[in-house]
Amino acid sequence: MKQDKYYIDRVLRGDVNAYGYLVEQHKGMIYTIALKMLKNAEDAEELAQDTFVKAFRSLKEFKFESKFSTWLYRITYNGAISKLRRSQMEVSNIDDSVLPEEEVLSAYNGINELTKEEQKIYIKEAIQNLKEEDAFIITMYYLKENTIDEISQMTGLTNANVKVKLHRARKRFYIELKLILKDEVKTIL
Protein backbone atom coordinates (compact mmCIF):
# COMPACT_ATOMS: atom_id res chain seq x y z
CA MET A 1 0.00 0.00 0.00
CA LYS A 2 1.22 3.46 -0.81
CA GLN A 3 -0.08 4.69 2.54
CA ASP A 4 2.07 2.15 4.36
CA LYS A 5 5.17 3.46 2.57
CA TYR A 6 4.27 7.03 3.51
CA TYR A 7 3.95 6.17 7.20
CA ILE A 8 7.03 3.94 7.21
CA ASP A 9 9.05 6.80 5.73
CA ARG A 10 7.70 9.13 8.42
CA VAL A 11 8.68 6.67 11.17
CA LEU A 12 12.16 6.27 9.69
CA ARG A 13 12.54 10.06 9.67
CA GLY A 14 11.86 10.13 13.41
CA ASP A 15 8.06 10.53 13.67
CA VAL A 16 7.51 7.58 16.01
CA ASN A 17 3.80 8.45 16.35
CA ALA A 18 3.27 7.61 12.67
CA TYR A 19 3.79 3.96 13.60
CA GLY A 20 0.39 4.07 15.31
CA TYR A 21 -1.27 4.29 11.90
CA LEU A 22 0.51 1.14 10.72
CA VAL A 23 -0.47 -0.74 13.87
CA GLU A 24 -4.08 0.39 13.49
CA GLN A 25 -4.20 -0.68 9.82
CA HIS A 26 -2.83 -4.18 10.39
CA LYS A 27 -3.62 -5.15 13.98
CA GLY A 28 -6.86 -6.99 13.14
CA MET A 29 -5.28 -9.33 10.63
CA ILE A 30 -2.15 -9.90 12.72
CA TYR A 31 -4.29 -10.84 15.73
CA THR A 32 -6.47 -13.11 13.55
CA ILE A 33 -3.44 -14.97 12.21
CA ALA A 34 -2.00 -15.33 15.70
CA LEU A 35 -5.31 -16.59 17.08
CA LYS A 36 -5.78 -19.11 14.26
CA MET A 37 -2.33 -20.52 14.85
CA LEU A 38 -2.14 -20.38 18.65
CA LYS A 39 -5.84 -20.98 19.39
CA ASN A 40 -5.58 -18.92 22.57
CA ALA A 41 -6.67 -15.27 22.84
CA GLU A 42 -4.04 -14.25 25.41
CA ASP A 43 -1.19 -15.85 23.46
CA ALA A 44 -2.50 -14.30 20.24
CA GLU A 45 -2.63 -10.84 21.80
CA GLU A 46 0.91 -11.25 23.14
CA LEU A 47 2.17 -12.43 19.75
CA ALA A 48 0.46 -9.53 17.97
CA GLN A 49 2.18 -7.07 20.31
CA ASP A 50 5.52 -8.85 19.85
CA THR A 51 5.05 -8.70 16.08
CA PHE A 52 4.61 -4.94 16.09
CA VAL A 53 7.54 -4.43 18.46
CA LYS A 54 9.81 -6.60 16.26
CA ALA A 55 8.58 -4.86 13.12
CA PHE A 56 9.23 -1.43 14.67
CA ARG A 57 12.75 -2.41 15.70
CA SER A 58 13.48 -3.83 12.24
CA LEU A 59 11.63 -1.23 10.19
CA LYS A 60 14.83 0.18 8.70
CA GLU A 61 15.56 -3.31 7.30
CA PHE A 62 12.23 -3.45 5.41
CA LYS A 63 13.15 -3.04 1.73
CA PHE A 64 9.67 -2.86 0.14
CA GLU A 65 10.41 -6.05 -1.81
CA SER A 66 7.00 -7.28 -0.66
CA LYS A 67 3.94 -5.64 0.80
CA PHE A 68 4.36 -4.39 4.36
CA SER A 69 1.44 -6.63 5.39
CA THR A 70 3.24 -9.67 3.94
CA TRP A 71 6.31 -8.81 5.99
CA LEU A 72 4.17 -8.48 9.14
CA TYR A 73 2.43 -11.80 8.42
CA ARG A 74 5.82 -13.49 8.15
CA ILE A 75 6.93 -12.08 11.50
CA THR A 76 3.64 -13.27 13.01
CA TYR A 77 3.87 -16.70 11.41
CA ASN A 78 7.46 -17.23 12.57
CA GLY A 79 6.58 -16.01 16.05
CA ALA A 80 3.65 -18.42 16.24
CA ILE A 81 5.74 -21.37 15.09
CA SER A 82 8.41 -20.50 17.67
CA LYS A 83 5.81 -20.16 20.42
CA LEU A 84 4.23 -23.50 19.48
CA ARG A 85 7.62 -25.19 19.54
CA ARG A 86 8.46 -23.65 22.90
CA SER A 87 5.13 -24.85 24.27
CA GLN A 88 6.10 -28.33 23.04
CA MET A 89 2.82 -28.53 21.22
CA GLU A 90 2.74 -30.79 18.24
CA VAL A 91 3.07 -28.69 15.11
CA SER A 92 1.25 -30.07 12.07
CA ASN A 93 2.58 -33.35 10.87
CA ILE A 94 1.92 -33.81 7.20
CA ASP A 95 0.34 -37.17 6.54
CA ASP A 96 -0.22 -38.55 3.14
CA SER A 97 -3.81 -39.61 3.65
CA VAL A 98 -5.54 -39.84 0.32
CA LEU A 99 -9.06 -38.52 0.06
CA PRO A 100 -11.04 -39.86 -2.87
CA GLU A 101 -12.07 -37.14 -5.30
CA GLU A 102 -15.76 -38.07 -4.94
CA GLU A 103 -15.60 -37.29 -1.20
CA VAL A 104 -14.14 -33.86 -1.91
CA LEU A 105 -16.93 -33.24 -4.46
CA SER A 106 -19.53 -34.47 -1.95
CA ALA A 107 -18.36 -31.97 0.67
CA TYR A 108 -18.20 -29.23 -1.96
CA ASN A 109 -21.74 -29.95 -3.18
CA GLY A 110 -23.02 -30.07 0.40
CA ILE A 111 -21.64 -26.64 1.22
CA ASN A 112 -23.13 -25.16 -1.97
CA GLU A 113 -26.63 -26.14 -0.86
CA LEU A 114 -26.37 -23.92 2.23
CA THR A 115 -27.12 -20.22 2.51
CA LYS A 116 -24.15 -17.83 2.41
CA GLU A 117 -24.46 -17.23 6.16
CA GLU A 118 -24.49 -20.97 6.90
CA GLN A 119 -21.53 -21.44 4.57
CA LYS A 120 -19.51 -18.84 6.50
CA ILE A 121 -20.29 -20.53 9.82
CA TYR A 122 -19.31 -24.01 8.63
CA ILE A 123 -16.21 -22.84 6.78
CA LYS A 124 -15.03 -20.96 9.87
CA GLU A 125 -15.63 -24.03 12.04
CA ALA A 126 -13.80 -26.31 9.61
CA ILE A 127 -10.81 -23.96 9.54
CA GLN A 128 -10.76 -23.80 13.34
CA ASN A 129 -10.58 -27.61 13.45
CA LEU A 130 -7.47 -27.68 11.24
CA LYS A 131 -3.95 -27.76 12.59
CA GLU A 132 -2.35 -24.34 12.93
CA GLU A 133 -0.22 -24.33 9.80
CA ASP A 134 -3.05 -25.71 7.63
CA ALA A 135 -5.45 -23.06 8.97
CA PHE A 136 -2.89 -20.34 8.26
CA ILE A 137 -2.25 -21.43 4.68
CA ILE A 138 -5.96 -21.89 3.86
CA THR A 139 -6.80 -18.51 5.40
CA MET A 140 -4.01 -16.66 3.61
CA TYR A 141 -4.75 -18.21 0.22
CA TYR A 142 -8.53 -18.37 0.11
CA LEU A 143 -9.79 -15.77 2.54
CA LYS A 144 -7.06 -13.14 2.26
CA GLU A 145 -6.36 -13.96 -1.40
CA ASN A 146 -2.57 -13.99 -1.06
CA THR A 147 -0.59 -15.60 -3.86
CA ILE A 148 1.57 -18.70 -3.47
CA ASP A 149 4.59 -16.41 -3.77
CA GLU A 150 3.34 -14.13 -0.97
CA ILE A 151 2.64 -17.11 1.31
CA SER A 152 6.11 -18.39 0.51
CA GLN A 153 7.55 -15.04 1.61
CA MET A 154 5.48 -15.11 4.82
CA THR A 155 6.44 -18.63 5.79
CA GLY A 156 9.93 -18.96 4.38
CA LEU A 157 8.82 -22.11 2.53
CA THR A 158 9.53 -22.65 -1.16
CA ASN A 159 6.68 -22.08 -3.62
CA ALA A 160 6.57 -25.82 -4.32
CA ASN A 161 6.34 -26.59 -0.61
CA VAL A 162 3.52 -24.05 -0.16
CA LYS A 163 1.63 -25.67 -3.07
CA VAL A 164 2.01 -29.14 -1.51
CA LYS A 165 0.95 -27.89 1.92
CA LEU A 166 -1.99 -26.02 0.41
CA HIS A 167 -3.09 -29.13 -1.48
CA ARG A 168 -2.92 -31.26 1.67
CA ALA A 169 -4.54 -28.57 3.82
CA ARG A 170 -7.38 -28.30 1.32
CA LYS A 171 -7.97 -32.07 1.59
CA ARG A 172 -8.01 -31.86 5.39
CA PHE A 173 -10.35 -28.88 5.16
CA TYR A 174 -12.80 -30.88 3.06
CA ILE A 175 -12.62 -33.79 5.50
CA GLU A 176 -13.45 -31.42 8.36
CA LEU A 177 -16.22 -29.80 6.35
CA LYS A 178 -17.72 -33.16 5.48
CA LEU A 179 -17.68 -34.23 9.15
CA ILE A 180 -19.33 -30.98 10.20
CA LEU A 181 -21.99 -31.24 7.49
CA LYS A 182 -22.65 -34.90 8.32
CA ASP A 183 -23.09 -34.01 12.01
CA GLU A 184 -25.38 -31.14 11.05
CA VAL A 185 -27.58 -33.46 8.98
CA LYS A 186 -27.81 -35.84 11.96
CA THR A 187 -28.91 -33.03 14.31
CA ILE A 188 -31.58 -31.87 11.85
CA LEU A 189 -32.97 -35.42 11.40
Backbone hydrogen bonds in HBPLUS format (Angstrom, degrees):
<---DONOR---> <-ACCEPTOR-->    atom                        ^
c    i                          cat <-CA-CA->   ^        H-A-AA   ^      H-
h    n   atom  resd res      DA  || num        DHA   H-A  angle D-A-AA Bond
n    s   type  num  typ     dist DA aas  dist angle  dist       angle   num
A0005-LYS N   A0001-MET O   3.34 MM   4  6.73 160.6  2.38 147.5 151.0     1
A0006-TYR N   A0002-LYS O   3.06 MM   4  6.38 157.9  2.11 149.3 155.3     2
A0007-TYR N   A0003-GLN O   3.04 MM   4  6.34 163.9  2.07 156.0 158.6     3
A0008-ILE N   A0004-ASP O   2.80 MM   4  6.00 156.1  1.86 155.6 163.5     4
A0009-ASP N   A0005-LYS O   2.89 MM   4  6.01 164.4  1.91 151.9 155.8     5
A0010-ARG N   A0006-TYR O   3.07 MM   4  6.35 151.8  2.15 141.1 149.1     6
A0011-VAL N   A0007-TYR O   2.94 MM   4  6.20 158.0  1.99 147.3 152.7     7
A0012-LEU N   A0008-ILE O   2.90 MM   4  6.16 164.3  1.92 154.8 159.1     8
A0013-ARG N   A0009-ASP O   2.99 MM   4  6.19 129.7  2.25 139.2 152.2     9
A0013-ARG N   A0010-ARG O   3.16 MM   3  5.09 133.5  2.38  92.8 105.7    10
A0015-ASP N   A0010-ARG O   2.98 MM   5  5.44 156.2  2.03 152.2 144.4    11
A0014-GLY N   A0011-VAL O   2.90 MM   3  5.21 158.8  1.94 111.9 116.5    12
A0016-VAL N   A0014-GLY O   3.04 MM   2  5.68 124.6  2.36 108.1  92.4    13
A0018-ALA N   A0015-ASP O   3.03 MM   3  5.70 152.5  2.11 117.5 124.9    14
A0019-TYR N   A0016-VAL O   3.10 MM   3  5.72 157.9  2.15 115.3 121.7    15
A0020-GLY N   A0017-ASN O   3.07 MM   3  5.65 151.5  2.16 113.2 120.4    16
A0021-TYR N   A0018-ALA O   3.18 MM   3  5.67 139.5  2.36 108.7 117.2    17
A0023-VAL N   A0019-TYR O   3.00 MM   4  6.35 160.3  2.04 156.8 162.5    18
A0024-GLU N   A0020-GLY O   2.92 MM   4  6.07 163.8  1.95 147.1 151.9    19
A0025-GLN N   A0021-TYR O   2.91 MM   4  6.13 154.8  1.97 151.1 157.7    20
A0026-HIS N   A0022-LEU O   3.18 MM   4  6.29 147.3  2.29 145.2 152.3    21
A0027-LYS N   A0023-VAL O   2.82 MM   4  5.42 133.2  2.04 156.8 162.9    22
A0030-ILE N   A0026-HIS O   3.09 MM   4  6.21 166.1  2.11 160.0 164.5    23
A0031-TYR N   A0027-LYS O   2.96 MM   4  5.99 163.6  1.98 147.2 151.8    24
A0032-THR N   A0028-GLY O   2.99 MM   4  6.15 155.9  2.05 142.8 150.0    25
A0033-ILE N   A0029-MET O   2.91 MM   4  6.14 162.7  1.94 153.4 156.8    26
A0034-ALA N   A0030-ILE O   3.01 MM   4  6.20 166.9  2.02 150.2 154.1    27
A0035-LEU N   A0031-TYR O   2.81 MM   4  5.99 158.9  1.86 152.4 158.4    28
A0036-LYS N   A0032-THR O   2.91 MM   4  6.08 160.4  1.95 149.9 155.1    29
A0037-MET N   A0033-ILE O   3.04 MM   4  6.24 152.8  2.12 149.4 156.4    30
A0038-LEU N   A0034-ALA O   2.80 MM   4  5.84 164.2  1.83 153.3 158.4    31
A0039-LYS N   A0035-LEU O   2.72 MM   4  5.00 145.8  1.83 133.4 141.9    32
A0044-ALA N   A0040-ASN O   2.88 MM   4  6.02 156.0  1.93 153.3 161.2    33
A0045-GLU N   A0041-ALA O   2.90 MM   4  6.08 156.1  1.95 148.2 154.1    34
A0046-GLU N   A0042-GLU O   2.99 MM   4  6.22 160.3  2.03 147.6 153.0    35
A0047-LEU N   A0043-ASP O   2.85 MM   4  6.05 159.1  1.90 148.6 154.6    36
A0048-ALA N   A0044-ALA O   2.87 MM   4  6.06 157.3  1.93 147.3 153.6    37
A0049-GLN N   A0045-GLU O   3.04 MM   4  6.30 160.5  2.08 147.9 152.6    38
A0050-ASP N   A0046-GLU O   2.90 MM   4  6.15 162.4  1.93 149.6 155.1    39
A0051-THR N   A0047-LEU O   2.78 MM   4  5.98 153.3  1.85 150.3 157.7    40
A0052-PHE N   A0048-ALA O   3.14 MM   4  6.46 160.8  2.18 149.8 152.9    41
A0053-VAL N   A0049-GLN O   2.98 MM   4  6.26 152.5  2.06 150.9 159.3    42
A0054-LYS N   A0050-ASP O   2.83 MM   4  6.02 168.8  1.85 155.6 158.5    43
A0055-ALA N   A0051-THR O   2.83 MM   4  6.00 161.0  1.87 149.9 156.1    44
A0056-PHE N   A0052-PHE O   2.95 MM   4  5.97 155.4  2.01 137.1 143.9    45
A0057-ARG N   A0053-VAL O   2.98 MM   4  6.23 165.2  2.00 152.7 156.2    46
A0058-SER N   A0054-LYS O   2.96 MM   4  6.11 138.6  2.14 143.9 155.3    47
A0059-LEU N   A0055-ALA O   2.84 MM   4  5.58  99.7  2.50 141.4 157.6    48
A0059-LEU N   A0056-PHE O   3.32 MM   3  5.09 166.8  2.34 101.5 104.9    49
A0061-GLU N   A0058-SER O   2.80 MM   3  5.39 151.3  1.88 119.5 129.0    50
A0062-PHE N   A0059-LEU O   3.08 MM   3  5.30 154.7  2.14 106.4 114.2    51
A0070-THR N   A0067-LYS O   3.09 MM   3  5.15 119.6  2.47  97.1 111.5    52
A0071-TRP N   A0067-LYS O   3.15 MM   4  6.53 154.9  2.22 150.2 156.6    53
A0072-LEU N   A0068-PHE O   2.95 MM   4  6.29 157.0  2.00 151.0 157.4    54
A0073-TYR N   A0069-SER O   2.84 MM   4  6.07 157.4  1.89 150.2 156.6    55
A0074-ARG N   A0070-THR O   3.00 MM   4  6.25 150.3  2.09 144.0 151.6    56
A0075-ILE N   A0071-TRP O   3.10 MM   4  6.43 158.6  2.15 148.1 153.3    57
A0076-THR N   A0072-LEU O   2.92 MM   4  6.18 160.0  1.96 152.1 157.9    58
A0077-TYR N   A0073-TYR O   2.76 MM   4  5.93 165.3  1.78 151.6 155.9    59
A0078-ASN N   A0074-ARG O   2.88 MM   4  6.02 174.5  1.88 155.2 156.8    60
A0079-GLY N   A0075-ILE O   2.94 MM   4  6.03 154.3  2.00 142.1 150.0    61
A0080-ALA N   A0076-THR O   2.85 MM   4  6.07 153.5  1.92 151.7 159.0    62
A0081-ILE N   A0077-TYR O   2.94 MM   4  6.23 163.9  1.96 156.2 160.2    63
A0082-SER N   A0078-ASN O   2.96 MM   4  6.13 162.8  1.99 147.8 152.8    64
A0083-LYS N   A0079-GLY O   2.91 MM   4  6.08 157.0  1.96 144.2 150.9    65
A0084-LEU N   A0080-ALA O   2.85 MM   4  6.05 158.1  1.90 152.0 157.9    66
A0085-ARG N   A0081-ILE O   2.94 MM   4  6.16 155.7  2.00 148.3 155.1    67
A0086-ARG N   A0082-SER O   2.88 MM   4  6.11 159.7  1.92 149.8 155.7    68
A0087-SER N   A0083-LYS O   2.94 MM   4  6.10 147.5  2.04 142.6 151.5    69
A0089-MET N   A0084-LEU O   3.09 MM   5  5.51 157.4  2.14 167.1 164.8    70
A0088-GLN N   A0085-ARG O   2.96 MM   3  4.95 153.8  2.03 102.7 110.5    71
A0103-GLU N   A0100-PRO O   2.95 MM   3  5.49 135.7  2.15 112.3 123.8    72
A0104-VAL N   A0100-PRO O   3.35 MM   4  6.82 152.4  2.44 148.6 156.3    73
A0105-LEU N   A0101-GLU O   2.97 MM   4  6.29 162.6  2.00 153.7 158.4    74
A0106-SER N   A0102-GLU O   2.90 MM   4  6.01 146.8  2.02 136.6 145.9    75
A0107-ALA N   A0103-GLU O   3.04 MM   4  6.29 160.7  2.08 148.7 152.1    76
A0108-TYR N   A0104-VAL O   2.95 MM   4  6.16 159.0  1.99 148.8 155.5    77
A0109-ASN N   A0105-LEU O   2.79 MM   4  5.97 162.5  1.82 151.7 155.9    78
A0110-GLY N   A0106-SER O   2.94 MM   4  6.09 153.9  2.00 143.8 151.4    79
A0111-ILE N   A0107-ALA O   3.04 MM   4  6.28 157.5  2.10 149.6 154.2    80
A0112-ASN N   A0108-TYR O   3.15 MM   4  6.39 146.2  2.27 143.1 152.3    81
A0113-GLU N   A0110-GLY O   3.28 MM   3  5.48 146.7  2.40 101.1 110.1    82
A0114-LEU N   A0111-ILE O   3.26 MM   3  5.55 163.5  2.29 108.9 113.8    83
A0119-GLN N   A0115-THR O   2.83 MM   4  6.08 159.1  1.87 155.3 162.0    84
A0120-LYS N   A0116-LYS O   3.00 MM   4  6.26 159.8  2.04 149.6 153.6    85
A0121-ILE N   A0117-GLU O   3.18 MM   4  6.45 159.1  2.22 145.5 150.6    86
A0122-TYR N   A0118-GLU O   2.99 MM   4  6.25 169.6  2.00 160.6 162.0    87
A0123-ILE N   A0119-GLN O   2.83 MM   4  5.92 162.3  1.86 157.4 163.0    88
A0124-LYS N   A0120-LYS O   2.96 MM   4  6.00 162.8  1.99 146.1 151.2    89
A0125-GLU N   A0121-ILE O   3.02 MM   4  6.23 158.3  2.06 145.8 152.1    90
A0126-ALA N   A0122-TYR O   2.88 MM   4  6.05 159.2  1.92 147.2 153.0    91
A0127-ILE N   A0123-ILE O   2.95 MM   4  6.17 159.7  1.99 151.7 156.8    92
A0128-GLN N   A0124-LYS O   2.95 MM   4  6.20 155.3  2.02 147.0 154.1    93
A0129-ASN N   A0125-GLU O   3.10 MM   4  6.35 135.3  2.31 141.7 152.9    94
A0129-ASN N   A0126-ALA O   3.19 MM   3  5.17 131.9  2.44  94.0 106.7    95
A0130-LEU N   A0127-ILE O   3.09 MM   3  5.28 153.6  2.16 105.1 113.2    96
A0135-ALA N   A0131-LYS O   2.91 MM   4  6.12 165.1  1.94 163.1 168.0    97
A0136-PHE N   A0132-GLU O   2.96 MM   4  6.17 157.3  2.01 150.0 156.4    98
A0137-ILE N   A0133-GLU O   3.01 MM   4  6.22 168.3  2.02 151.6 153.8    99
A0138-ILE N   A0134-ASP O   2.95 MM   4  6.10 170.8  1.96 157.6 160.4   100
A0139-THR N   A0135-ALA O   2.93 MM   4  5.94 162.3  1.96 145.9 151.6   101
A0140-MET N   A0136-PHE O   2.87 MM   4  6.04 168.6  1.89 155.7 159.0   102
A0141-TYR N   A0137-ILE O   3.00 MM   4  6.05 160.7  2.04 147.6 152.9   103
A0142-TYR N   A0138-ILE O   2.87 MM   4  5.76 161.4  1.91 151.3 156.4   104
A0143-LEU N   A0139-THR O   3.02 MM   4  4.96 129.0  2.29 118.0 132.9   105
A0144-LYS N   A0139-THR O   2.89 MM   5  6.22 146.5  2.01 162.8 169.5   106
A0146-ASN N   A0140-MET O   2.82 MM   6  5.57 171.0  1.83 157.3 156.5   107
A0151-ILE N   A0147-THR O   2.97 MM   4  6.28 161.2  2.00 153.1 158.0   108
A0152-SER N   A0148-ILE O   2.85 MM   4  6.05 150.5  1.93 147.1 156.2   109
A0153-GLN N   A0149-ASP O   2.97 MM   4  6.29 150.7  2.06 144.7 152.2   110
A0154-MET N   A0150-GLU O   2.93 MM   4  6.25 151.4  2.01 146.1 154.2   111
A0155-THR N   A0151-ILE O   2.93 MM   4  6.08 157.8  1.98 151.3 156.3   112
A0156-GLY N   A0152-SER O   2.77 MM   4  5.47 142.8  1.91 144.8 153.6   113
A0162-VAL N   A0158-THR O   2.94 MM   4  6.25 157.4  1.99 153.4 159.6   114
A0163-LYS N   A0159-ASN O   2.95 MM   4  6.23 158.2  1.99 151.1 156.8   115
A0164-VAL N   A0160-ALA O   3.01 MM   4  6.30 157.1  2.06 147.9 153.7   116
A0165-LYS N   A0161-ASN O   2.87 MM   4  6.09 167.5  1.88 153.0 156.7   117
A0166-LEU N   A0162-VAL O   2.76 MM   4  5.87 154.9  1.82 149.7 157.4   118
A0167-HIS N   A0163-LYS O   2.91 MM   4  6.06 158.2  1.96 144.8 150.6   119
A0168-ARG N   A0164-VAL O   2.97 MM   4  6.24 166.0  1.99 154.0 157.2   120
A0169-ALA N   A0165-LYS O   2.77 MM   4  5.85 154.9  1.83 145.4 153.6   121
A0170-ARG N   A0166-LEU O   2.84 MM   4  5.93 152.7  1.91 146.8 153.8   122
A0171-LYS N   A0167-HIS O   3.15 MM   4  6.46 152.1  2.23 142.9 149.8   123
A0172-ARG N   A0168-ARG O   3.01 MM   4  6.33 160.9  2.05 148.6 153.5   124
A0173-PHE N   A0169-ALA O   2.77 MM   4  5.98 150.6  1.86 145.8 155.0   125
A0174-TYR N   A0170-ARG O   2.97 MM   4  6.24 157.9  2.02 148.5 153.1   126
A0175-ILE N   A0171-LYS O   3.01 MM   4  6.32 150.2  2.10 146.2 154.7   127
A0176-GLU N   A0172-ARG O   2.93 MM   4  6.22 163.7  1.96 151.8 155.5   128
A0177-LEU N   A0173-PHE O   2.82 MM   4  6.06 161.0  1.86 152.1 158.2   129
A0178-LYS N   A0174-TYR O   2.85 MM   4  5.93 157.3  1.90 144.0 150.0   130
A0179-LEU N   A0175-ILE O   2.99 MM   4  6.25 159.3  2.03 150.4 155.7   131
A0180-ILE N   A0176-GLU O   2.92 MM   4  6.18 161.3  1.96 152.6 157.8   132
A0181-LEU N   A0177-LEU O   2.86 MM   4  6.05 164.9  1.89 152.0 156.4   133
A0182-LYS N   A0178-LYS O   2.83 MM   4  5.96 154.5  1.89 147.4 154.8   134
A0183-ASP N   A0179-LEU O   2.93 MM   4  6.12 160.1  1.97 147.5 152.8   135
A0184-GLU N   A0180-ILE O   2.88 MM   4  6.11 149.1  1.97 144.7 154.1   136
A0185-VAL N   A0181-LEU O   2.96 MM   4  6.20 155.6  2.02 146.6 152.1   137
A0186-LYS N   A0182-LYS O   3.08 MM   4  6.38 156.3  2.14 146.3 152.5   138
A0187-THR N   A0183-ASP O   3.03 MM   4  6.34 151.6  2.11 146.4 153.4   139
A0188-ILE N   A0184-GLU O   3.04 MM   4  6.30 146.2  2.16 146.8 155.9   140
A0189-LEU N   A0185-VAL O   3.01 MM   4  6.22 159.2  2.05 152.2 157.4   141
